[in-house]
Amino acid sequence: MKFTVDKENGLAIFHLHESRLDSTNSAEAKSEFLILCQSSIEVLILDFSEVTFCDSSGLSAILLAERQLRERDGGLIVVDSSGKVRSLFEIAKLTDIIPLVATLEEARDLIIED
C-alpha cells in the first residue's frame, strides 16, 4: 500500500496513494490508522483524493480510526474529491458522523472552525 503521512501540531494527514481502499489493502490501512490514533494526534485527516473505489472493508478501516479517535476526544475528517467514499457513507448513513469534504483545504478549514 502506498501512502504518506504528514504530522503537525496535533494533526496528522494520511494521504493514500492508491485508487482503491478495499479488501486488498484495508488490513494494512487499519494497522496504520491504529498506529496514528495511538500517537498524540488530536485530528486525523484521511486524504482519499486519489481513491476511486471504496468497499465495506475500506469503510471498516475508516470506522476503526473514527472510533479510536472519538474515545480520546479526537476527530476524523475524510477528503473525498471523487465522491466514491461519499456514496458508501450515504448508504451506511454515516454522513452525519464523519465529516466528508472535497479538498484538503476544506478539511483544514473545518479544524480552524472548531
Contacts in CASP RR format, 6 or more apart in sequence:
PFRMAT RR
TARGET T0000
AUTHOR 0000-0000-0000
METHOD contacts of the structure
MODEL  1
MKFTVDKENGLAIFHLHESRLDSTNSAEAKSEFLILCQSSIEVLILDFSE
VTFCDSSGLSAILLAERQLRERDGGLIVVDSSGKVRSLFEIAKLTDIIPL
VATLEEARDLIIED
1 16 0 8 1.000
1 18 0 8 1.000
1 25 0 8 1.000
1 28 0 8 1.000
1 29 0 8 1.000
1 32 0 8 1.000
2 16 0 8 1.000
2 17 0 8 1.000
2 18 0 8 1.000
3 14 0 8 1.000
3 15 0 8 1.000
3 16 0 8 1.000
3 17 0 8 1.000
3 18 0 8 1.000
3 32 0 8 1.000
4 14 0 8 1.000
4 15 0 8 1.000
4 17 0 8 1.000
5 12 0 8 1.000
5 13 0 8 1.000
5 14 0 8 1.000
5 15 0 8 1.000
5 32 0 8 1.000
5 36 0 8 1.000
6 12 0 8 1.000
6 13 0 8 1.000
6 15 0 8 1.000
7 13 0 8 1.000
7 39 0 8 1.000
7 41 0 8 1.000
10 40 0 8 1.000
10 41 0 8 1.000
10 42 0 8 1.000
10 43 0 8 1.000
11 41 0 8 1.000
11 42 0 8 1.000
11 43 0 8 1.000
11 44 0 8 1.000
11 45 0 8 1.000
11 111 0 8 1.000
12 36 0 8 1.000
12 39 0 8 1.000
12 41 0 8 1.000
12 43 0 8 1.000
12 44 0 8 1.000
12 45 0 8 1.000
13 44 0 8 1.000
13 45 0 8 1.000
13 47 0 8 1.000
13 104 0 8 1.000
14 32 0 8 1.000
14 33 0 8 1.000
14 36 0 8 1.000
14 44 0 8 1.000
14 45 0 8 1.000
14 46 0 8 1.000
14 47 0 8 1.000
15 47 0 8 1.000
15 49 0 8 1.000
15 50 0 8 1.000
16 29 0 8 1.000
16 46 0 8 1.000
16 47 0 8 1.000
16 48 0 8 1.000
16 50 0 8 1.000
16 51 0 8 1.000
17 50 0 8 1.000
18 25 0 8 1.000
18 50 0 8 1.000
18 51 0 8 1.000
19 50 0 8 1.000
19 51 0 8 1.000
19 52 0 8 1.000
19 53 0 8 1.000
20 51 0 8 1.000
20 52 0 8 1.000
20 53 0 8 1.000
20 54 0 8 1.000
21 29 0 8 1.000
21 48 0 8 1.000
21 51 0 8 1.000
21 53 0 8 1.000
21 54 0 8 1.000
21 55 0 8 1.000
21 58 0 8 1.000
21 61 0 8 1.000
21 62 0 8 1.000
21 85 0 8 1.000
22 53 0 8 1.000
22 54 0 8 1.000
22 55 0 8 1.000
22 57 0 8 1.000
22 58 0 8 1.000
23 55 0 8 1.000
23 57 0 8 1.000
23 58 0 8 1.000
26 57 0 8 1.000
26 58 0 8 1.000
26 60 0 8 1.000
26 61 0 8 1.000
27 57 0 8 1.000
29 58 0 8 1.000
29 61 0 8 1.000
30 60 0 8 1.000
30 61 0 8 1.000
30 64 0 8 1.000
33 44 0 8 1.000
33 61 0 8 1.000
33 62 0 8 1.000
33 64 0 8 1.000
33 65 0 8 1.000
33 68 0 8 1.000
34 64 0 8 1.000
34 65 0 8 1.000
34 68 0 8 1.000
36 44 0 8 1.000
36 65 0 8 1.000
37 44 0 8 1.000
37 65 0 8 1.000
37 68 0 8 1.000
37 69 0 8 1.000
37 72 0 8 1.000
38 68 0 8 1.000
41 69 0 8 1.000
42 74 0 8 1.000
42 75 0 8 1.000
43 69 0 8 1.000
43 74 0 8 1.000
43 75 0 8 1.000
43 76 0 8 1.000
43 77 0 8 1.000
43 111 0 8 1.000
44 65 0 8 1.000
44 69 0 8 1.000
44 75 0 8 1.000
44 76 0 8 1.000
44 77 0 8 1.000
45 76 0 8 1.000
45 77 0 8 1.000
45 78 0 8 1.000
45 79 0 8 1.000
45 104 0 8 1.000
45 107 0 8 1.000
45 108 0 8 1.000
46 62 0 8 1.000
46 65 0 8 1.000
46 76 0 8 1.000
46 77 0 8 1.000
46 78 0 8 1.000
46 79 0 8 1.000
47 79 0 8 1.000
47 104 0 8 1.000
47 107 0 8 1.000
48 54 0 8 1.000
48 78 0 8 1.000
48 79 0 8 1.000
48 80 0 8 1.000
48 81 0 8 1.000
48 82 0 8 1.000
48 85 0 8 1.000
49 79 0 8 1.000
49 80 0 8 1.000
49 81 0 8 1.000
49 82 0 8 1.000
49 103 0 8 1.000
49 104 0 8 1.000
51 80 0 8 1.000
51 82 0 8 1.000
51 84 0 8 1.000
51 85 0 8 1.000
52 82 0 8 1.000
52 84 0 8 1.000
53 84 0 8 1.000
54 84 0 8 1.000
54 85 0 8 1.000
54 88 0 8 1.000
55 88 0 8 1.000
56 88 0 8 1.000
59 88 0 8 1.000
59 89 0 8 1.000
59 92 0 8 1.000
59 94 0 8 1.000
62 76 0 8 1.000
62 78 0 8 1.000
62 85 0 8 1.000
62 98 0 8 1.000
63 94 0 8 1.000
65 76 0 8 1.000
66 75 0 8 1.000
66 76 0 8 1.000
66 97 0 8 1.000
66 98 0 8 1.000
69 75 0 8 1.000
69 76 0 8 1.000
70 76 0 8 1.000
76 98 0 8 1.000
76 99 0 8 1.000
77 98 0 8 1.000
77 99 0 8 1.000
77 100 0 8 1.000
77 101 0 8 1.000
77 107 0 8 1.000
77 110 0 8 1.000
77 111 0 8 1.000
78 85 0 8 1.000
78 89 0 8 1.000
78 98 0 8 1.000
78 99 0 8 1.000
78 100 0 8 1.000
78 101 0 8 1.000
79 100 0 8 1.000
79 101 0 8 1.000
79 102 0 8 1.000
79 103 0 8 1.000
79 104 0 8 1.000
79 106 0 8 1.000
79 107 0 8 1.000
80 86 0 8 1.000
80 100 0 8 1.000
80 101 0 8 1.000
80 102 0 8 1.000
81 102 0 8 1.000
81 103 0 8 1.000
83 102 0 8 1.000
85 100 0 8 1.000
86 95 0 8 1.000
86 100 0 8 1.000
89 95 0 8 1.000
89 98 0 8 1.000
89 100 0 8 1.000
99 107 0 8 1.000
99 110 0 8 1.000
101 107 0 8 1.000
101 110 0 8 1.000
END
